[in-house]
Amino acid sequence: MKHVNSINLLLTLTGLILAAPACSNNNQESCTPNQPYGMVCASAGGTVTGVGDLADASIAVPARALSKNTLITISAGDEIIQSGYKAAGPPVSFQPNGTLFSKPATFTIPYEIPGGRSADEITVFHFSNKVDIIPADAVDYNEDTSTIKFTATTMGTFEPALSNKATGKRHYTYRAIAGFSMGGASAIALGTLRPDLFDVIAPQGTAVDIFHFLNYLKYAALGGFCKPGEKPTADGSMCPNNPLPCFVSGPKEYFANAVSCGANYPYHFERMDCGGPRAGGFDRDSMIEAFQDMTNAFGNAMSYNPVHPFLPAGVSSSYYWNDNGTKRSRQERCDNPVVVDKIYDRVYNPDGTYKAITFCDGNSDEQGVFDPNAPNDWPTDILLAIDYNGNLKRDPGEPVLFQMSEPFDDVGEDGLADKDEPGFDAKNNPDPANDDYDMMNNPLGTEGNGKYDKGEPYEDLGIDGVACPGDCPWDYGEGNNKFDYNPNMKQYFDFNPTDLIKKMDPKELARIDFYIDVGYRDHLFFGPNTFSFVGVLKALGWDFGIYKGFHELIPNAKKFDFSKVPWSQLPKNILVIYGDRTKSEEEARTTGDGGHVGTSMQVINRALVFLGYVGAHWPGGDYEPTDEVGNKGGEAQYYESKLPGLEGVKKEFFVYEPPGYEPPDENGKCKKRYPVLYSLHGIGMKPEDQLAAPLLFEPKMQAGLAQKFLVVVPDGRCMKDECASGQFYYNTVGWGVPGKPHMDSFFNELIPYVDAHWCTKKPEDVENPPW
């Protein structure tokens, strides 16, 4: 089932009891329902039932759910189902369209389905002022009466539908792309950028909405600073008025570190949540290093430097290089901070009173906590701090700049905040345009989504947000009569999976299967980032199963066994949120439960389940039992790049060959051909580390319980002076040396090289595939 946008306006309206006038004696219309319409009394509620072909349709309104007595009608509506679906019953219109209930009303509509399909496959579409979908957990099916019953808080047209199963032919490339952490972020970005190359995209433990991750950096990891004149608190919590906006906070029912909209987030730049000792956590240096590597891959979103896409405003490449051509050490960069004058910032330096500086940071005895007395010997490189006291050092409370765009009012494409929209009522109709963003219930909403949308008011003041008093060499975009992002943001948008799937041809999107996992307590806030992607995919009408732990993949199982997962009975797209919700925070951080990596057993389950999913989603294949073992792939393979920037470089990769695999003969012919999984490793990992997963999976291949396939692991580590730990498999913008076209090499050199030298299965169209 697809359970996408809730029409319930969930948290805004549910539970509100509206004061409604009782039916008075001078009301000449009866409150007793008539057919096929009826006057429903606000104070008592009531039921209205359809007639004729719609005799099985009805609405039951609770007492005091309406703000006034309302004449409700039931009639045939216009078809509202989206492409990729076919009708499973008539569209039923409940009028007046858009009427809101303070308590959910119960709707019943008839359905009809062909043989071979079941009622629980039905998706219920709804239209009031836009098309959305009733959540599956709000829907009940009565197969005896062929009716569907569900709750909703908005009237309109409802229509049952069945997704078009993959009857006919589906094109398979027999390639999948997956990855962990950095590799997962790259896998979903590369996969959605080139969906023609892959059948399955499987990111694990990672942010899949890059823009939302930037907002997490802005408001949480790199937030919480003092404004001019404010003093940090004695306990070192800086100036802790650090509320997370709704587009960052995430759904609390799914993630331990999510907070309510507007609630203060306990972590900030001087108290980073770096994860527990077994949670895949980092120290401060490693966290900053990861942010630097991301900036090397995409560009500096925090500051714009027209002569260098990595370094912040006012900092030249001489920051890295001495006059004799040698690279400056970390200590040299720390000892010689760059001072940048005429830096303005709307929040932290509106008058340009203070100078900005490059600065160094470092670890302390307490993980993630800034200690000004500890050796601050790690150059942040990508950041500028406002030096309030002029001592050329970033002291507690002094802010780090984050200039991502010009100021704008995040009120949605209609240009109106809720309170200015026609029909606004704080209790009865708080969102008249139904455009408030919610990553689960209205992920396509544009009001409060953290992004600029055409039609929203903005101030043409440049990315510093300040009207230039005369000389502002480090601002961008002021006075050009258009809204501007930091120009370095282009690559973030170009490679953002959530934006890419919105633009994707629906037929191509239907061809891709997604497997995602993320930790319940992932300290990098990747859970909400994942939900922002899943929410959009669901809103586009595609099936997505969400499971709170691996055990939920097997109904009624007392003990989880990955080989017992009934893949053919589950949705084509799956999100697993692993982690034991009963564990205390202290125990979870000690064991790593639900963390970025997870406990030892969670790591094993993550590997085995995703490999099982990948193998199950390719039709046919080799399931023949064998006593042979696979080639563990421990020997590095190489191809020589011919691309400018990498020309002559021998690019390293590793290949796992499954049990029974035979290489091509001297004429290039193969006895059997196999699908191939491209598996991308994370920051701080070696590529061969990824080969442990297929070795765990191999016994199932040997027993004929799982399909055999190749696993190819490219090297995502940095070349000399290129970055700190990982290059993200992208065409990098450049750090200490010019950027490298790693992505182009992956698409245009590695994949063809593997196809030419290994027995990979050729693309084909498959008749009536399982998904």
Rosetta blueprint (number, residue, H / E / L):
1 M L
2 K L
3 H L
4 V L
5 N L
6 S L
7 I L
8 N L
9 L L
10 L H
11 L H
12 T H
13 L H
14 T L
15 G L
16 L L
17 I L
18 L L
19 A L
20 A L
21 P L
22 A L
23 C L
24 S L
25 N L
26 N L
27 N L
28 Q L
29 E L
30 S L
31 C L
32 T L
33 P L
34 N L
35 Q L
36 P L
37 Y E
38 G E
39 M E
40 V E
41 C E
42 A L
43 S L
44 A L
45 G E
46 G E
47 T E
48 V E
49 T E
50 G L
51 V L
52 G H
53 D H
54 L H
55 A L
56 D L
57 A L
58 S E
59 I E
60 A E
61 V E
62 P L
63 A L
64 R L
65 A L
66 L L
67 S L
68 K L
69 N L
70 T E
71 L E
72 I E
73 T E
74 I E
75 S E
76 A E
77 G L
78 D L
79 E L
80 I L
81 I L
82 Q L
83 S L
84 G L
85 Y E
86 K E
87 A E
88 A L
89 G L
90 P L
91 P L
92 V E
93 S E
94 F E
95 Q E
96 P L
97 N L
98 G L
99 T L
100 L E
101 F E
102 S E
103 K E
104 P E
105 A E
106 T E
107 F E
108 T E
109 I E
110 P E
111 Y L
112 E L
113 I L
114 P L
115 G L
116 G L
117 R L
118 S L
119 A H
120 D H
121 E H
122 I L
123 T E
124 V E
125 F E
126 H E
127 F E
128 S L
129 N L
130 K L
131 V E
132 D E
133 I E
134 I L
135 P L
136 A H
137 D H
138 A H
139 V E
140 D E
141 Y E
142 N E
143 E L
144 D L
145 T L
146 S L
147 T E
148 I E
149 K E
150 F E
151 T E
152 A E
153 T E
154 T E
155 M L
156 G L
157 T E
158 F E
159 E E
160 P E
161 A E
162 L E
163 S E
164 N L
165 K L
166 A L
167 T L
168 G L
169 K E
170 R E
171 H E
172 Y E
173 T L
174 Y L
175 R E
176 A E
177 I E
178 A E
179 G E
180 F E
181 S L
182 M H
183 G H
184 G H
185 A H
186 S H
187 A H
188 I H
189 A H
190 L H
191 G H
192 T H
193 L H
194 R L
195 P H
196 D H
197 L H
198 F L
199 D L
200 V E
201 I E
202 A E
203 P E
204 Q E
205 G L
206 T L
207 A L
208 V L
209 D L
210 I H
211 F H
212 H H
213 F H
214 L H
215 N H
216 Y H
217 L H
218 K H
219 Y H
220 A H
221 A H
222 L L
223 G L
224 G L
225 F L
226 C L
227 K L
228 P L
229 G L
230 E L
231 K L
232 P L
233 T L
234 A L
235 D L
236 G L
237 S L
238 M L
239 C L
240 P L
241 N L
242 N L
243 P E
244 L L
245 P L
246 C H
247 F H
248 V H
249 S H
250 G L
251 P L
252 K L
253 E L
254 Y L
255 F L
256 A L
257 N L
258 A L
259 V L
260 S L
261 C L
262 G L
263 A L
264 N E
265 Y L
266 P L
267 Y L
268 H E
269 F L
270 E L
271 R E
272 M L
273 D L
274 C L
275 G L
276 G L
277 P L
278 R L
279 A L
280 G L
281 G L
282 F L
283 D L
284 R H
285 D H
286 S H
287 M H
288 I H
289 E H
290 A H
291 F H
292 Q H
293 D H
294 M H
295 T H
296 N H
297 A H
298 F H
299 G L
300 N L
301 A L
302 M L
303 S L
304 Y L
305 N L
306 P L
307 V L
308 H L
309 P L
310 F L
311 L L
312 P L
313 A L
314 G L
315 V L
316 S L
317 S H
318 S H
319 Y H
320 Y L
321 W E
322 N L
323 D L
324 N L
325 G L
326 T L
327 K E
328 R L
329 S L
330 R H
331 Q H
332 E H
333 R H
334 C H
335 D H
336 N L
337 P L
338 V L
339 V E
340 V E
341 D L
342 K L
343 I L
344 Y L
345 D E
346 R L
347 V L
348 Y L
349 N E
350 P L
351 D L
352 G L
353 T L
354 Y L
355 K L
356 A E
357 I E
358 T L
359 F L
360 C E
361 D E
362 G L
363 N L
364 S L
365 D L
366 E L
367 Q L
368 G L
369 V E
370 F L
371 D L
372 P L
373 N L
374 A L
375 P L
376 N L
377 D L
378 W E
379 P E
380 T L
381 D L
382 I L
383 L L
384 L L
385 A E
386 I E
387 D L
388 Y L
389 N L
390 G L
391 N L
392 L L
393 K L
394 R L
395 D L
396 P L
397 G L
398 E L
399 P L
400 V E
401 L L
402 F L
403 Q L
404 M L
405 S E
406 E L
407 P L
408 F E
409 D L
410 D L
411 V E
412 G L
413 E L
414 D L
415 G L
416 L L
417 A L
418 D H
419 K H
420 D H
421 E L
422 P L
423 G L
424 F L
425 D E
426 A L
427 K L
428 N L
429 N E
430 P L
431 D L
432 P L
433 A L
434 N L
435 D L
436 D E
437 Y L
438 D E
439 M L
440 M L
441 N L
442 N E
443 P L
444 L L
445 G L
446 T L
447 E E
448 G L
449 N L
450 G L
451 K L
452 Y L
453 D L
454 K L
455 G L
456 E L
457 P L
458 Y E
459 E L
460 D L
461 L L
462 G L
463 I L
464 D L
465 G L
466 V L
467 A L
468 C L
469 P L
470 G L
471 D L
472 C L
473 P L
474 W L
475 D L
476 Y L
477 G L
478 E L
479 G L
480 N L
481 N L
482 K L
483 F L
484 D L
485 Y E
486 N L
487 P H
488 N H
489 M H
490 K H
491 Q H
492 Y H
493 F H
494 D H
495 F L
496 N L
497 P H
498 T H
499 D H
500 L H
501 I H
502 K H
503 K H
504 M L
505 D L
506 P H
507 K H
508 E H
509 L H
510 A H
511 R H
512 I L
513 D E
514 F E
515 Y E
516 I E
517 D E
518 V E
519 G E
520 Y L
521 R L
522 D L
523 H L
524 L L
525 F L
526 F H
527 G H
528 P H
529 N H
530 T H
531 F H
532 S H
533 F H
534 V H
535 G H
536 V H
537 L H
538 K H
539 A H
540 L L
541 G L
542 W L
543 D L
544 F L
545 G E
546 I E
547 Y E
548 K L
549 G L
550 F H
551 H H
552 E H
553 L H
554 I L
555 P L
556 N L
557 A L
558 K L
559 K L
560 F L
561 D L
562 F H
563 S H
564 K H
565 V L
566 P L
567 W H
568 S H
569 Q H
570 L L
571 P L
572 K L
573 N L
574 I E
575 L E
576 V E
577 I E
578 Y E
579 G L
580 D L
581 R L
582 T L
583 K L
584 S L
585 E H
586 E H
587 E H
588 A H
589 R H
590 T H
591 T H
592 G L
593 D L
594 G L
595 G L
596 H L
597 V L
598 G L
599 T L
600 S H
601 M H
602 Q H
603 V H
604 I H
605 N H
606 R H
607 A H
608 L H
609 V H
610 F H
611 L H
612 G H
613 Y H
614 V H
615 G H
616 A H
617 H L
618 W L
619 P L
620 G L
621 G L
622 D L
623 Y L
624 E L
625 P L
626 T L
627 D L
628 E L
629 V L
630 G L
631 N E
632 K L
633 G L
634 G L
635 E L
636 A L
637 Q E
638 Y E
639 Y E
640 E E
641 S L
642 K L
643 L L
644 P L
645 G L
646 L L
647 E L
648 G L
649 V L
650 K E
651 K E
652 E E
653 F E
654 F E
655 V E
656 Y E
657 E E
658 P L
659 P L
660 G L
661 Y L
662 E L
663 P L
664 P L
665 D L
666 E L
667 N L
668 G L
669 K L
670 C L
671 K L
672 K L
673 R L
674 Y E
675 P L
676 V E
677 L E
678 Y E
679 S E
680 L E
681 H L
682 G L
683 I L
684 G L
685 M L
686 K L
687 P H
688 E H
689 D H
690 Q H
691 L H
692 A H
693 A H
694 P H
695 L H
696 L H
697 F H
698 E H
699 P H
700 K H
701 M H
702 Q H
703 A L
704 G L
705 L L
706 A L
707 Q L
708 K L
709 F L
710 L E
711 V E
712 V E
713 V E
714 P E
715 D L
716 G L
717 R L
718 C L
719 M L
720 K L
721 D L
722 E L
723 C L
724 A L
725 S L
726 G L
727 Q L
728 F L
729 Y L
730 Y L
731 N E
732 T L
733 V L
734 G E
735 W L
736 G L
737 V L
738 P E
739 G L
740 K L
741 P E
742 H H
743 M H
744 D H
745 S H
746 F H
747 F H
748 N H
749 E H
750 L H
751 I H
752 P H
753 Y H
754 V H
755 D H
756 A H
757 H H
758 W L
759 C L
760 T E
761 K L
762 K L
763 P L
764 E E
765 D E
766 V E
767 E E
768 N L
769 P L
770 P L
771 W L
